Amino acid sequence: MNFSVYWQHADAVSKTLYFVLLAMSITTWTIFALRLMGTRQLKQVAYAQLSKALNALKAKLAPLSFDQRKAVAEQALLRQIAAEKSSAEKGIAVLGTIASLAPFVGLFGTVWGIFHALVAVGKSGQAGLAQVATPVGEALIMTGIGLAVAIPAVIAYNICVRVNRTLSNDLQDHAHGLLIDTMLQQDSAAQKVEAKSTQQSLVGGQV
């Protein structure tokens, strides 16, 4: 089975399907490389954004009660985590789509190639095994190409999903730490204000 021979006898549909699979493969490797390289940077940026989101609320949290401060801080952190997770998941759906579609695109190319091969054999009037096996075997190349595109896409999809799950857990842990620190700082500040007010009231009473 020679791919060059198959390519010479392939029609426009088969060649179009080949280029579609080639584009899918390039897209898969590009997204996979960008996701892996961007994960570490995204993690650092996400940590900074979580801290920034809480720092922007500190002035507004002071007059609230403990439960209110906790609820507001939690909602701010959850909203920021959702935004960061959305950024991390860009392109992963494309990997899943390619992993699902590539085998069927290859299979369609094989069916189309076999159909034309059998038509050509029928027109020649020679239906022996030697005349059928070669064109049919060459048409099966498209199924192999489809699998060669789909398998890396599946692996890349699973790796990216696992990396994003780890990133989500890290963001949750970091957010919990920030929430605890913020609540402790707010309580400490509130206690200092309360103690100062009590001291001033006592001094005023003695006068």
C-alpha positions as CSV (number, residue, x, y, z in Angstrom):
1,M,0.0,0.0,0.0
2,N,1.7,3.1,-1.3
3,F,0.3,6.5,-0.1
4,S,1.7,8.3,-3.2
5,V,-0.2,5.9,-5.4
6,Y,-3.4,6.4,-3.4
7,W,-2.9,10.2,-3.5
8,Q,-2.6,10.1,-7.3
9,H,-5.9,8.3,-7.7
10,A,-7.7,10.2,-5.0
11,D,-10.4,12.6,-6.0
12,A,-11.2,16.1,-4.6
13,V,-13.3,14.7,-1.7
14,S,-10.6,12.4,-0.4
15,K,-7.9,15.1,-0.7
16,T,-10.2,17.5,1.1
17,L,-10.7,15.0,4.0
18,Y,-7.0,14.5,4.2
19,F,-6.4,18.3,4.6
20,V,-9.2,18.4,7.2
21,L,-7.5,15.7,9.2
22,L,-4.1,17.5,8.8
23,A,-5.7,20.8,10.1
24,M,-7.2,18.8,13.1
25,S,-3.8,17.4,13.9
26,I,-2.0,20.8,13.8
27,T,-4.8,22.3,16.0
28,T,-4.5,19.5,18.5
29,W,-0.8,19.9,19.0
30,T,-1.0,23.7,19.0
31,I,-3.7,23.8,21.7
32,F,-1.9,21.1,23.8
33,A,1.4,23.0,23.7
34,L,-0.2,26.3,24.6
35,R,-2.2,24.8,27.4
36,L,0.8,23.1,29.0
37,M,3.1,26.2,28.6
38,G,0.4,28.6,29.9
39,T,-0.6,26.6,33.0
40,R,2.2,27.7,35.3
41,Q,1.9,31.3,34.3
42,L,-1.9,31.2,34.6
43,K,-1.5,29.8,38.1
44,Q,0.6,32.7,39.3
45,V,-1.7,35.2,37.6
46,A,-4.7,33.5,39.2
47,Y,-3.1,33.8,42.7
48,A,-2.5,37.5,42.2
49,Q,-6.1,38.0,41.0
50,L,-7.5,36.3,44.0
51,S,-5.5,38.5,46.4
52,K,-6.4,41.6,44.4
53,A,-10.1,40.7,44.6
54,L,-10.0,40.4,48.4
55,N,-7.8,43.6,48.8
56,A,-10.4,45.6,46.9
57,L,-13.1,44.5,49.4
58,K,-11.2,45.1,52.6
59,A,-12.5,48.6,53.1
60,K,-16.1,47.6,52.4
61,L,-15.9,44.6,54.8
62,A,-15.0,46.6,57.9
63,P,-18.5,47.8,58.9
64,L,-20.0,44.3,58.3
65,S,-20.5,41.6,60.8
66,F,-18.4,38.4,60.8
67,D,-20.9,36.3,58.9
68,Q,-21.5,39.1,56.3
69,R,-17.8,39.6,55.8
70,K,-17.3,35.9,55.3
71,A,-20.2,35.6,52.8
72,V,-19.0,38.6,50.8
73,A,-15.4,37.4,50.7
74,E,-16.4,33.8,49.7
75,Q,-18.6,35.1,46.8
76,A,-15.8,37.3,45.6
77,L,-13.3,34.4,45.7
78,L,-15.7,32.0,44.0
79,R,-16.4,34.5,41.2
80,Q,-12.7,35.0,40.6
81,I,-12.0,31.3,40.7
82,A,-14.8,30.7,38.1
83,A,-13.2,33.4,35.8
84,E,-9.8,31.8,36.1
85,K,-11.1,28.3,35.4
86,S,-12.9,29.6,32.3
87,S,-9.6,31.0,31.1
88,A,-7.8,27.7,31.7
89,E,-10.5,25.7,29.8
90,K,-10.2,27.6,26.6
91,G,-9.5,25.2,23.7
92,I,-10.1,22.0,25.7
93,A,-13.5,21.6,24.1
94,V,-11.9,21.7,20.7
95,L,-9.6,18.8,21.7
96,G,-12.6,16.8,22.7
97,T,-14.4,17.6,19.5
98,I,-11.4,16.5,17.4
99,A,-11.0,13.3,19.4
100,S,-14.6,12.4,18.6
101,L,-14.8,13.5,15.0
102,A,-11.4,12.5,13.6
103,P,-12.1,8.7,13.4
104,F,-15.3,9.3,11.6
105,V,-13.7,11.7,9.1
106,G,-11.1,9.0,8.4
107,L,-13.7,6.3,8.1
108,F,-15.7,8.4,5.7
109,G,-12.6,8.9,3.6
110,T,-12.1,5.1,3.6
111,V,-15.6,4.4,2.6
112,W,-15.4,7.0,-0.2
113,G,-12.1,5.6,-1.4
114,I,-13.4,2.0,-1.4
115,F,-16.5,3.1,-3.3
116,H,-14.4,4.6,-6.1
117,A,-12.0,1.7,-6.1
118,L,-14.9,-0.8,-6.5
119,V,-16.4,1.3,-9.3
120,A,-13.0,1.4,-11.1
121,V,-12.7,-2.4,-10.7
122,G,-16.2,-2.9,-12.0
123,K,-15.5,-0.8,-15.1
124,S,-12.3,-2.7,-15.8
125,G,-14.2,-6.0,-15.7
126,Q,-11.5,-7.7,-13.6
127,A,-12.8,-8.6,-10.1
128,G,-10.0,-10.8,-8.9
129,L,-8.4,-10.4,-5.5
130,A,-5.3,-8.8,-6.9
131,Q,-7.3,-6.1,-8.5
132,V,-9.5,-5.4,-5.4
133,A,-7.0,-5.7,-2.6
134,T,-4.6,-2.9,-3.6
135,P,-7.1,-0.1,-4.1
136,V,-9.1,-1.1,-1.1
137,G,-6.0,-1.4,1.1
138,E,-4.9,2.0,0.0
139,A,-8.3,3.5,0.8
140,L,-7.9,2.2,4.4
141,I,-5.0,4.6,4.8
142,M,-7.6,7.3,5.6
143,T,-8.8,5.3,8.6
144,G,-5.3,5.0,9.9
145,I,-4.8,8.8,9.5
146,G,-8.1,9.4,11.3
147,L,-6.9,7.3,14.2
148,A,-3.5,8.9,14.2
149,V,-5.2,12.3,14.7
150,A,-7.8,11.1,17.2
151,I,-5.5,9.2,19.6
152,P,-3.2,12.2,20.4
153,A,-6.3,14.4,20.7
154,V,-7.8,12.0,23.4
155,I,-4.5,11.9,25.3
156,A,-4.1,15.7,25.1
157,Y,-7.7,16.2,26.3
158,N,-7.2,13.9,29.3
159,I,-3.9,15.5,30.3
160,C,-5.4,19.0,30.0
161,V,-8.5,18.1,32.0
162,R,-6.2,16.6,34.7
163,V,-4.0,19.7,34.8
164,N,-7.1,21.9,35.1
165,R,-8.4,19.8,37.9
166,T,-5.2,20.2,39.8
167,L,-5.2,24.0,39.1
168,S,-8.8,24.2,40.4
169,N,-7.8,22.4,43.6
170,D,-4.8,24.7,44.1
171,L,-6.9,27.8,43.6
172,Q,-9.5,26.5,46.1
173,D,-6.7,25.9,48.7
174,H,-5.2,29.3,48.1
175,A,-8.6,31.0,48.3
176,H,-9.3,29.3,51.6
177,G,-6.0,30.5,52.9
178,L,-6.7,34.0,51.8
179,L,-10.2,33.9,53.3
180,I,-8.8,32.8,56.7
181,D,-6.1,35.5,56.7
182,T,-8.7,38.1,55.7
183,M,-11.1,37.1,58.4
184,L,-8.4,37.1,61.1
185,Q,-7.2,40.5,60.0
186,Q,-10.7,41.9,60.0
187,D,-11.4,40.5,63.5
188,S,-8.1,41.8,64.8
189,A,-8.9,45.3,63.4
190,A,-12.4,45.1,64.8
191,Q,-11.2,44.2,68.3
192,K,-8.7,47.0,68.2
193,V,-11.4,49.5,67.3
194,E,-13.7,48.1,70.0
195,A,-11.0,48.3,72.6
196,K,-10.1,51.8,71.7
197,S,-13.8,52.9,71.9
198,T,-14.1,51.2,75.3
199,Q,-11.0,53.0,76.5
200,Q,-12.2,56.3,75.3
201,S,-15.6,55.8,77.0
202,L,-13.9,54.9,80.3
203,V,-11.7,58.0,80.1
204,G,-14.7,60.1,79.3
205,G,-16.6,58.7,82.3
206,Q,-13.7,59.4,84.7
207,V,-13.5,63.0,83.5
